[in-house]
Amino acid sequence: MKDERGVYYTPSLQHPEVRMYVRDNEGEIEFRLYNPNEPVIWEKHQWVPYGAIEAAAAMFREKNTDRNPLALYDLNIARKLLDN
């Protein structure tokens, strides 16, 4: 899907108003979250390369936490959207 902010998908079926925007930045896919209930997220957080998301996920695994940063970031969906 696409709107004035760019190409996006809905990362959570429970919260269809939340959008994950994706873009290709010189061959690296980047993500940026938008939640209309918390606009500060869009305003304060910039585009995040997928490599940084993977690094964060590795840190969480090392700490044996139940949090998984990869849950919202779907590289396969991003690639499909950007190929169209």
PEFENGI-V773940 format. One record per run of one state. SS is the DSSP state (2 for helix, 1 for strand, 0 for the rest). FROM is the first residue (numbers start at 0). TO is the last residue. Records with the same first field share a line. If there is no record, write none. Layout:
SS->FROM-TO, FROM-TO
//
This chain:
0->0-0, 3-4, 9-17, 25-26, 34-38, 44-46, 62-67, 71-73, 83-83
1->1-2, 5-8, 18-24, 27-33, 47-48
2->39-43, 49-61, 68-70, 74-82
//
